[in-house]
Amino acid sequence: MKKVIFILFLAITNSIFSQINEGQDFCSPNENGDYFPSSIDKKRILWQDKSYFETKNNFVIINEKKYIEYLQDWGEKNLSKMYLREENGVIYEYKKDVKKETIRFDKNFKKGHIWKTAEGDCEYEIISFNGKLKTPFCKYENLLVIRAKFEDVTFDFYYLKGHGYVGATVKDKLISCVTPVWNN
């Protein structure tokens, strides 16, 4: 009987918690991975009191450049799209509303590097490559931390090698994180 309960517990645990890549733990970095990996097909992200699924969709060609389209499904027919591409270690995001490309990250950036979005509405800064973030699911270390200063709010975004985005804070308060739990 104990064996059956243990096997049932393992089955439930494995169905609730997801792996990013084969053999990779949800909370552990992939040292050979990127901060903006394109290998992740789907993840669930909690944002304040809501959540959404980010799913890698198809490739799209915009201005003769090949982007990966990501669908961000907030439910209730609320779907947004994000377009990312990598070229020579630089991650670009295409902003459809302004028809411009903006740099999200360059692997050659050092701590303290500052740049603006193509629209000029946000200033990014590399805060750390050794950031820490505690979420309800993980205690992360060695994170890339990018500060995004908008007119009304400043976010610190956290990225883990091999996983990509893992969370965000405002004034050191956690407002977003990825979750291994895919149901409510």
Residue pairs with C-beta under 8 A, 6 or more apart in sequence:
16 180
16 181
16 182
16 183
17 26
17 180
17 181
18 26
18 43
18 180
18 182
19 25
19 26
20 26
20 30
20 40
20 43
20 162
20 163
21 30
21 39
21 40
21 162
24 30
24 162
26 137
26 138
26 180
27 137
27 138
27 139
27 140
29 142
29 160
29 161
29 162
29 163
30 37
30 161
30 162
30 163
31 161
31 162
32 161
32 162
33 161
33 162
33 163
34 107
34 161
34 162
34 164
35 105
35 144
35 159
35 160
35 161
35 164
36 84
36 86
36 91
36 104
36 105
36 159
36 164
37 162
37 163
37 164
38 56
38 68
38 84
38 86
40 56
40 163
40 164
41 55
41 56
42 53
42 54
42 55
42 56
43 53
43 54
43 178
44 51
44 52
44 53
44 54
44 178
44 179
44 181
44 182
45 51
45 52
45 53
45 54
45 165
45 176
45 177
45 178
45 179
46 176
46 177
46 178
46 179
47 175
47 176
48 175
48 176
50 74
51 179
51 184
52 72
52 73
52 74
52 75
53 71
53 72
53 73
54 70
54 71
54 72
54 73
54 82
55 70
55 71
55 73
56 68
56 69
56 70
57 68
57 69
57 70
57 71
57 81
58 69
59 66
59 67
59 68
59 69
60 66
60 67
60 69
60 83
61 67
62 83
62 94
63 94
65 85
65 92
65 94
65 101
66 85
67 83
67 84
67 85
67 94
68 83
68 84
68 85
69 81
69 82
69 83
70 81
70 82
70 83
70 84
71 79
71 80
71 81
72 79
72 80
72 81
72 82
73 79
74 80
81 96
82 93
83 93
83 94
83 96
84 91
84 92
84 93
84 94
84 104
85 91
85 92
85 94
86 92
89 106
89 107
89 108
90 103
90 105
90 106
90 107
91 103
91 104
91 105
91 106
92 101
92 102
92 103
92 104
93 101
93 102
93 103
93 104
94 100
94 101
95 101
95 102
95 117
95 118
95 119
98 118
98 119
100 118
100 119
101 118
102 117
102 118
102 119
103 115
105 144
105 146
105 159
106 113
109 126
110 126
111 126
111 127
111 128
111 129
112 125
112 126
113 125
113 126
114 123
114 124
114 125
114 126
115 123
115 124
116 122
116 123
116 124
117 123
117 124
121 150
121 151
122 148
122 149
122 150
123 148
123 149
124 146
124 147
124 148
124 149
125 146
125 147
125 149
126 144
126 145
126 146
127 145
127 146
127 147
127 156
128 143
128 144
128 145
129 142
129 143
129 144
129 145
130 141
130 142
130 143
131 140
131 141
131 142
131 143
131 144
131 145
131 156
131 158
132 139
132 140
132 141
132 143
133 139
133 140
133 143
133 158
133 166
133 167
133 169
133 174
133 177
134 140
134 174
135 166
135 167
135 174
135 177
135 178
136 177
136 179
137 177
137 178
137 179
137 180
137 181
138 166
140 158
140 160
140 166
140 167
142 160
142 161
143 158
143 159
143 160
143 166
144 158
144 159
144 160
144 161
145 156
145 157
145 158
145 159
146 156
146 157
146 159
147 154
147 155
147 156
147 157
148 154
148 155
148 156
148 157
153 170
154 170
154 171
155 168
155 169
155 170
155 175
156 168
156 169
156 170
156 172
157 165
157 167
157 168
158 165
158 166
158 167
158 168
158 169
159 165
159 166
160 166
163 178
165 178
166 177
166 178
167 174
167 176
167 177
167 178
168 174
168 175
168 176
168 177
169 175
